[in-house]
Amino acid sequence: MSQLKSKLGASLYATMSISFWGVSFVSTKAVLGKLDPFTLLVLRFGIGAIFLFILLLIKRHRLYIPFKYVPHLVILGILGVFVHQVIQATALLTIDASSAGWLISFSPIFTVLLSMLFLHEKMSIPKASGMILAITGVILITTARSGQSLHFAINVGFLLMILSTLNWAIYSILLKKLAIPYPALVVTFYMSLIGFILTTPFIIRNKGWSSLNLLSTSEWAHLLFLGVFVSGIAYWYWGKALEVLEASKVSMFLYLEPITTLIAAVAILQEEIFIKSVVGGIIIIAGVIIVNGQLMPLLLRPFIKRS
């Protein structure tokens, strides 16, 4: 019974993390009207680092990490925090939050491709079919508004969003390779701090602080949400879920992220939803499931339980 409760708790943690990450596209889009991407990220990373530091003090975690792991933290911080968030925030200047949510689910495709290139994993017919299906979904999303087959080549935002999925795939592989044997909360704090340090020169160059007085109460609320819940709690809860459930099972919750983004985009930003985009998003998720070899287990699970 206790094992069941711990698994249910882990599932809840994973669901909450995905929900926060899904809504993050909407909150970012809501604030970009007043702030440039770098100013937004400085505030987000700063709020996140302060929150995580307070959390570390409350939980009495040691902040010390040996110097040999500092290069690992810097690499992961640059790719997983600085580069990733800058690309996404810039992309959201020209595309809808809902489209960004669908496209981010394409990331596992790049992970598989990189695994084949560097980890010598083999290509199979199901993997190839799933990739073709996912690419078809991407094309549907990027052409949903104009109906032009080459629209995705014109809108830089879509290209940047796809680039961010490649960057996240590289980060995910490096995260496994550069394993840092310390609590996820400590690692997340340092990564958020690195993101804050790297983006601070840009807010000085752009004099981004001059735009802060333009923010409304609701926009400040979006910033606090991005700092506390997205950069802080979401990563913490994701780590807690991984302590109980296998990584493959936790990754299944990623398929909920675009749905969360879609709901939030409609409710908060009143974004117009195109059927073509929704169909494209569903096709991407189906393709990713096939590539990961998770389609047959999902279909056969009811029959396995009955036998």
C-alpha positions as CSV (number, residue, x, y, z in Angstrom):
1,M,0.0,0.0,0.0
2,S,2.8,2.4,0.9
3,Q,4.5,1.6,-2.4
4,L,1.3,2.4,-4.3
5,K,1.0,5.7,-2.4
6,S,4.6,6.7,-3.2
7,K,4.0,5.9,-6.9
8,L,0.8,8.0,-7.0
9,G,2.7,10.8,-5.2
10,A,5.5,10.6,-7.8
11,S,2.9,10.7,-10.6
12,L,1.4,13.8,-9.1
13,Y,4.8,15.5,-8.8
14,A,5.5,14.7,-12.5
15,T,2.1,16.0,-13.6
16,M,2.5,19.2,-11.7
17,S,6.0,19.8,-13.2
18,I,4.6,19.3,-16.7
19,S,1.7,21.6,-16.0
20,F,4.1,24.4,-14.9
21,W,6.3,23.9,-17.9
22,G,3.4,23.9,-20.3
23,V,2.0,27.1,-18.9
24,S,5.5,28.7,-19.0
25,F,5.1,29.4,-22.7
26,V,1.9,31.3,-22.1
27,S,3.5,33.4,-19.2
28,T,6.5,34.1,-21.3
29,K,4.4,35.2,-24.2
30,A,2.3,37.4,-21.9
31,V,5.3,39.4,-20.7
32,L,7.2,39.7,-24.0
33,G,5.0,42.6,-25.0
34,K,6.7,44.8,-22.4
35,L,10.1,43.2,-21.9
36,D,12.8,42.1,-24.3
37,P,13.8,38.3,-24.0
38,F,17.0,39.0,-22.0
39,T,15.4,41.3,-19.4
40,L,12.6,38.7,-18.9
41,L,15.2,35.9,-18.4
42,V,17.3,37.9,-16.0
43,L,14.3,38.5,-13.8
44,R,13.1,34.9,-14.1
45,F,16.5,33.4,-13.3
46,G,17.1,35.8,-10.5
47,I,13.7,35.1,-8.9
48,G,14.3,31.3,-9.4
49,A,17.8,31.4,-7.9
50,I,16.6,33.3,-4.8
51,F,13.7,30.9,-4.3
52,L,15.9,27.8,-4.7
53,F,18.5,29.3,-2.3
54,I,15.8,29.8,0.3
55,L,14.6,26.3,-0.3
56,L,18.1,24.9,0.1
57,L,18.5,26.7,3.4
58,I,15.1,25.3,4.7
59,K,16.0,21.8,3.6
60,R,19.5,22.2,5.0
61,H,21.3,21.0,1.8
62,R,25.0,21.7,1.5
63,L,25.9,24.1,-1.3
64,Y,29.4,22.8,-1.7
65,I,30.3,21.1,-4.9
66,P,33.8,20.0,-5.7
67,F,35.7,22.1,-8.4
68,K,35.9,19.2,-10.8
69,Y,32.1,19.4,-11.3
70,V,32.1,23.2,-12.0
71,P,32.8,22.7,-15.7
72,H,29.9,20.3,-15.9
73,L,27.6,22.8,-14.2
74,V,28.8,25.6,-16.6
75,I,28.2,23.5,-19.7
76,L,24.7,22.3,-18.5
77,G,23.8,25.8,-17.4
78,I,24.8,27.4,-20.7
79,L,22.9,24.8,-22.8
80,G,20.0,23.8,-20.6
81,V,19.2,27.2,-19.1
82,F,20.8,30.2,-21.0
83,V,20.8,29.1,-24.6
84,H,17.6,27.1,-24.3
85,Q,15.5,29.8,-22.7
86,V,17.0,32.6,-24.9
87,I,16.0,30.7,-28.1
88,Q,12.5,29.9,-26.8
89,A,11.8,33.5,-25.6
90,T,13.0,34.9,-28.9
91,A,10.8,32.4,-30.8
92,L,7.8,33.4,-28.8
93,L,8.1,36.9,-30.2
94,T,6.7,35.7,-33.5
95,I,4.8,32.5,-32.8
96,D,1.8,31.5,-30.6
97,A,2.4,29.9,-27.3
98,S,0.2,26.9,-28.3
99,S,2.3,26.3,-31.4
100,A,5.4,26.4,-29.2
101,G,3.9,23.8,-26.9
102,W,3.2,21.4,-29.7
103,L,6.7,21.8,-31.3
104,I,8.5,21.2,-28.0
105,S,7.2,17.6,-28.0
106,F,9.4,17.1,-31.1
107,S,12.6,17.0,-28.9
108,P,12.7,13.2,-28.3
109,I,13.2,12.8,-32.1
110,F,16.4,14.7,-32.0
111,T,17.4,12.7,-28.9
112,V,17.0,9.5,-30.9
113,L,19.0,10.9,-33.9
114,L,21.8,12.0,-31.6
115,S,21.8,8.6,-29.9
116,M,22.2,6.9,-33.3
117,L,25.1,9.3,-34.2
118,F,27.0,9.2,-30.9
119,L,25.8,6.2,-29.0
120,H,25.6,3.9,-32.1
121,E,21.9,3.0,-31.6
122,K,20.4,1.3,-34.7
123,M,17.7,2.6,-37.0
124,S,14.6,0.5,-37.4
125,I,11.5,0.7,-39.5
126,P,9.3,1.8,-36.6
127,K,11.8,4.5,-35.7
128,A,12.0,5.7,-39.3
129,S,8.2,5.7,-39.6
130,G,7.7,7.6,-36.3
131,M,10.2,10.2,-37.4
132,I,8.5,10.8,-40.8
133,L,5.2,11.0,-38.9
134,A,6.6,13.6,-36.4
135,I,8.1,15.7,-39.2
136,T,4.7,15.7,-41.0
137,G,3.2,17.0,-37.8
138,V,5.8,19.8,-37.6
139,I,5.0,20.9,-41.2
140,L,1.3,20.9,-40.4
141,I,1.8,23.2,-37.4
142,T,4.2,25.6,-39.1
143,T,1.8,26.0,-42.1
144,A,-1.4,26.2,-40.1
145,R,-1.9,30.0,-40.3
146,S,-0.9,30.7,-43.9
147,G,-1.7,27.5,-45.7
148,Q,1.6,27.9,-47.6
149,S,3.8,24.9,-47.6
150,L,7.0,27.0,-47.2
151,H,5.7,29.3,-44.5
152,F,7.9,27.6,-41.9
153,A,10.9,28.8,-43.9
154,I,9.8,32.4,-43.6
155,N,8.8,32.6,-39.9
156,V,12.0,32.5,-37.9
157,G,10.1,31.8,-34.7
158,F,9.2,28.2,-35.9
159,L,12.8,27.5,-36.8
160,L,14.1,28.8,-33.5
161,M,11.6,26.7,-31.6
162,I,12.7,23.6,-33.5
163,L,16.3,24.5,-32.8
164,S,15.4,24.7,-29.1
165,T,14.2,21.1,-29.3
166,L,17.6,20.1,-30.8
167,N,19.4,22.0,-28.0
168,W,17.3,20.3,-25.4
169,A,18.1,16.9,-26.9
170,I,21.9,17.7,-26.7
171,Y,21.4,18.9,-23.1
172,S,19.6,15.8,-22.1
173,I,22.3,13.5,-23.5
174,L,25.0,15.6,-21.8
175,L,23.0,15.5,-18.5
176,K,23.4,11.7,-18.6
177,K,27.1,11.8,-19.6
178,L,28.1,14.6,-17.1
179,A,26.3,13.0,-14.1
180,I,26.8,15.2,-11.1
181,P,26.3,13.1,-7.9
182,Y,24.5,15.7,-5.9
183,P,20.8,16.4,-5.1
184,A,18.8,17.8,-8.0
185,L,17.8,20.8,-5.9
186,V,21.5,21.8,-5.5
187,V,22.3,21.3,-9.2
188,T,19.1,23.2,-10.3
189,F,20.1,26.1,-8.0
190,Y,23.5,26.5,-9.6
191,M,22.1,26.2,-13.1
192,S,19.6,28.9,-12.4
193,L,22.4,31.1,-10.9
194,I,24.6,30.5,-14.0
195,G,21.6,31.6,-16.2
196,F,21.2,34.8,-14.1
197,I,24.9,35.6,-14.4
198,L,25.1,35.0,-18.1
199,T,22.0,37.1,-18.9
200,T,22.8,40.1,-16.6
201,P,25.2,41.8,-19.0
202,F,22.5,41.9,-21.6
203,I,20.0,43.8,-19.4
204,I,22.8,46.3,-18.7
205,R,23.5,46.7,-22.4
206,N,19.8,47.1,-23.3
207,K,18.9,49.1,-20.2
208,G,16.1,46.6,-19.6
209,W,15.3,48.0,-16.2
210,S,13.7,51.0,-17.8
211,S,10.8,48.8,-18.9
212,L,10.0,47.4,-15.5
213,N,7.7,50.3,-14.6
214,L,5.6,49.4,-17.6
215,L,4.6,46.0,-16.1
216,S,1.1,45.6,-14.8
217,T,0.3,43.5,-11.7
218,S,-0.7,40.5,-13.8
219,E,2.6,40.7,-15.7
220,W,4.5,40.7,-12.5
221,A,2.5,37.7,-11.4
222,H,3.6,35.9,-14.7
223,L,7.2,36.7,-13.8
224,L,6.9,35.3,-10.3
225,F,5.2,32.2,-11.7
226,L,8.1,31.7,-14.2
227,G,10.8,32.2,-11.5
228,V,9.2,30.3,-8.6
229,F,7.1,27.6,-10.2
230,V,8.8,27.0,-13.5
231,S,12.5,27.5,-12.7
232,G,12.1,26.3,-9.1
233,I,9.3,24.0,-8.1
234,A,8.9,22.2,-11.5
235,Y,12.6,21.0,-11.6
236,W,12.4,20.0,-7.9
237,Y,9.2,18.0,-8.4
238,W,10.6,16.4,-11.5
239,G,13.6,15.2,-9.5
240,K,11.3,13.9,-6.8
241,A,9.3,11.9,-9.4
242,L,12.5,10.4,-10.7
243,E,13.4,9.2,-7.2
244,V,10.4,6.8,-7.2
245,L,9.6,6.1,-10.9
246,E,11.8,4.9,-13.7
247,A,12.9,7.6,-16.1
248,S,11.0,5.9,-19.0
249,K,7.8,6.1,-17.1
250,V,8.3,9.7,-16.0
251,S,9.1,10.7,-19.5
252,M,5.6,9.6,-20.5
253,F,4.2,12.6,-18.7
254,L,5.9,14.9,-21.2
255,Y,3.1,14.1,-23.7
256,L,0.8,16.2,-21.4
257,E,2.8,19.4,-21.9
258,P,1.4,20.6,-25.2
259,I,-2.1,20.0,-23.9
260,T,-1.5,22.1,-20.9
261,T,0.0,24.9,-23.1
262,L,-3.0,24.7,-25.4
263,I,-5.5,25.1,-22.5
264,A,-3.6,27.9,-20.9
265,A,-3.1,29.7,-24.3
266,V,-6.9,29.8,-24.9
267,A,-7.8,30.6,-21.3
268,I,-5.2,33.3,-20.6
269,L,-4.1,34.7,-24.0
270,Q,-7.4,34.0,-25.9
271,E,-5.3,32.5,-28.7
272,E,-7.1,31.3,-31.8
273,I,-6.7,27.5,-32.2
274,F,-6.4,26.0,-35.6
275,I,-7.5,22.5,-36.2
276,K,-4.5,21.9,-38.5
277,S,-2.2,22.8,-35.6
278,V,-4.0,20.4,-33.2
279,V,-3.9,17.6,-35.7
280,G,-0.2,18.3,-36.3
281,G,0.5,18.2,-32.6
282,I,-1.2,14.9,-32.2
283,I,0.7,13.5,-35.1
284,I,4.0,14.6,-33.6
285,I,3.2,12.9,-30.3
286,A,2.1,9.8,-32.1
287,G,5.4,9.8,-34.0
288,V,7.4,10.3,-30.9
289,I,5.6,7.4,-29.1
290,I,6.4,5.1,-32.1
291,V,10.1,6.2,-32.2
292,N,10.4,5.5,-28.5
293,G,8.9,2.0,-28.9
294,Q,6.1,2.9,-26.5
295,L,3.1,2.4,-28.8
296,M,2.7,-1.3,-28.6
297,P,3.1,-1.4,-24.7
298,L,0.3,1.3,-24.5
299,L,-2.0,-0.7,-26.8
300,L,-1.3,-4.1,-25.2
301,R,-1.4,-2.9,-21.6
302,P,-5.2,-3.6,-21.0
303,F,-4.8,-7.1,-22.4
304,I,-1.6,-7.8,-20.4
305,K,-3.5,-6.8,-17.2
306,R,-6.4,-9.1,-17.9
307,S,-4.2,-12.2,-18.6
